[in-house]
């Protein structure tokens, strides 16, 4: 990626005003939206130089920070390596070589990751995330949608600024089955704009998904159908 050689917040956020935005969005908004993860296992995909790793490490029981750019993950480790609960991995999140045990993660966190992937890669990641997260666990991700989010000119900008409905469809339709044969899907818990960006850019959207049992949801749906029939009869 073009910004990989510049290990600054401005480069990571692709924005010359990044420092001001970071102070507003990171502690006060983005992290306040993340489902509770105190003492739990967190998988951070696209961890970069550790802008969020440092925050996650302070509360989580375990953090696996993954990024495919070696210089980024090395800087992350140099900054946050004193947190013994953090494991740093240089790996491509789309590669089968990235081994994460199914059903082992309480929270998957990613910030500006999916927009760097192709449509097919996003579909693959949705499937892998669903497998990795525990039943009842959460997936949190934030992406730049609609248009680019930057102030300074660049020769290239390797992102896909998709409409939110693309992510809605991909994650909503994702299903998996565990080793015991139980089926699971993702239920959307939240989807909203990031307030720090609304005034000027209006393109930052976050999602929260929860892994739920497909059979349980079907049982609930059948209950409500029977309940409505009983009401009509009475």
CORZISUL-V243771 format. One record per residue. N is the residue number from 1. SS is DSSP state (helix for helix, strand for strand, loop for the rest). OMEGA is omega in whole degrees, 0 to 359 (none if undefined). Layout:
N_SS_OMEGA / N_SS_OMEGA
This chain:
1_loop_187 / 2_helix_186 / 3_helix_188 / 4_helix_183 / 5_helix_182 / 6_loop_188 / 7_loop_178 / 8_loop_177 / 9_helix_179 / 10_helix_180 / 11_helix_181 / 12_helix_182 / 13_helix_180 / 14_loop_186 / 15_loop_180 / 16_loop_178 / 17_loop_188 / 18_helix_184 / 19_helix_179 / 20_helix_179 / 21_helix_182 / 22_helix_180 / 23_helix_182 / 24_helix_189 / 25_helix_190 / 26_helix_183 / 27_helix_190 / 28_helix_185 / 29_helix_186 / 30_helix_183 / 31_helix_177 / 32_helix_181 / 33_helix_184 / 34_loop_176 / 35_loop_183 / 36_loop_181 / 37_loop_180 / 38_loop_178 / 39_loop_184 / 40_loop_180 / 41_strand_182 / 42_strand_174 / 43_strand_180 / 44_strand_182 / 45_strand_184 / 46_loop_188 / 47_loop_179 / 48_loop_183 / 49_loop_172 / 50_loop_180 / 51_loop_178 / 52_loop_179 / 53_helix_182 / 54_helix_180 / 55_helix_181 / 56_helix_184 / 57_helix_184 / 58_loop_183 / 59_loop_185 / 60_loop_175 / 61_loop_180 / 62_strand_177 / 63_strand_172 / 64_strand_182 / 65_strand_186 / 66_strand_172 / 67_strand_184 / 68_loop_179 / 69_loop_188 / 70_helix_182 / 71_helix_179 / 72_helix_183 / 73_helix_176 / 74_helix_178 / 75_helix_177 / 76_helix_181 / 77_helix_179 / 78_helix_180 / 79_helix_189 / 80_helix_183 / 81_loop_180 / 82_loop_173 / 83_loop_185 / 84_loop_181 / 85_loop_182 / 86_strand_174 / 87_strand_183 / 88_strand_182 / 89_strand_173 / 90_strand_184 / 91_loop_174 / 92_loop_184 / 93_loop_181 / 94_loop_184 / 95_loop_176 / 96_loop_178 / 97_loop_176 / 98_loop_185 / 99_loop_173 / 100_loop_183 / 101_loop_178 / 102_loop_177 / 103_loop_185 / 104_loop_188 / 105_strand_177 / 106_strand_182 / 107_strand_171 / 108_strand_183 / 109_strand_173 / 110_strand_181 / 111_strand_181 / 112_loop_177 / 113_loop_187 / 114_helix_182 / 115_helix_177 / 116_helix_183 / 117_loop_175 / 118_loop_179 / 119_helix_181 / 120_helix_179 / 121_helix_176 / 122_helix_177 / 123_helix_177 / 124_helix_182 / 125_helix_178 / 126_helix_179 / 127_helix_181 / 128_helix_178 / 129_helix_180 / 130_helix_179 / 131_helix_185 / 132_helix_186 / 133_strand_179 / 134_strand_171 / 135_strand_184 / 136_strand_179 / 137_strand_188 / 138_strand_171 / 139_strand_178 / 140_strand_173 / 141_strand_178 / 142_strand_182 / 143_strand_171 / 144_strand_182 / 145_loop_174 / 146_loop_185 / 147_loop_181 / 148_loop_181 / 149_loop_182 / 150_loop_177 / 151_loop_185 / 152_loop_183 / 153_loop_177 / 154_loop_179 / 155_loop_178 / 156_loop_180 / 157_loop_192 / 158_loop_180 / 159_loop_175 / 160_loop_181 / 161_loop_188 / 162_loop_171 / 163_loop_182 / 164_helix_183 / 165_helix_177 / 166_helix_180 / 167_helix_178 / 168_helix_184 / 169_helix_184 / 170_helix_184 / 171_helix_179 / 172_helix_183 / 173_loop_183 / 174_loop_178 / 175_strand_177 / 176_strand_179 / 177_strand_182 / 178_loop_185 / 179_loop_180 / 180_loop_178 / 181_loop_179 / 182_loop_181 / 183_strand_181 / 184_strand_175 / 185_strand_180 / 186_strand_177 / 187_strand_181 / 188_strand_179 / 189_strand_181 / 190_strand_177 / 191_strand_186 / 192_strand_177 / 193_strand_174 / 194_loop_188 / 195_helix_182 / 196_helix_182 / 197_helix_187 / 198_helix_185 / 199_loop_186 / 200_loop_190 / 201_loop_175 / 202_loop_184 / 203_loop_182 / 204_strand_184 / 205_strand_174 / 206_strand_177 / 207_strand_169 / 208_strand_178 / 209_strand_177 / 210_strand_178 / 211_strand_183 / 212_strand_179 / 213_strand_180 / 214_helix_180 / 215_helix_180 / 216_helix_179 / 217_helix_180 / 218_helix_178 / 219_helix_179 / 220_helix_179 / 221_helix_179 / 222_helix_179 / 223_helix_182 / 224_helix_177 / 225_helix_179 / 226_helix_180 / 227_helix_180 / 228_helix_178 / 229_helix_179 / 230_helix_179 / 231_helix_181 / 232_helix_181 / 233_helix_181 / 234_loop_none
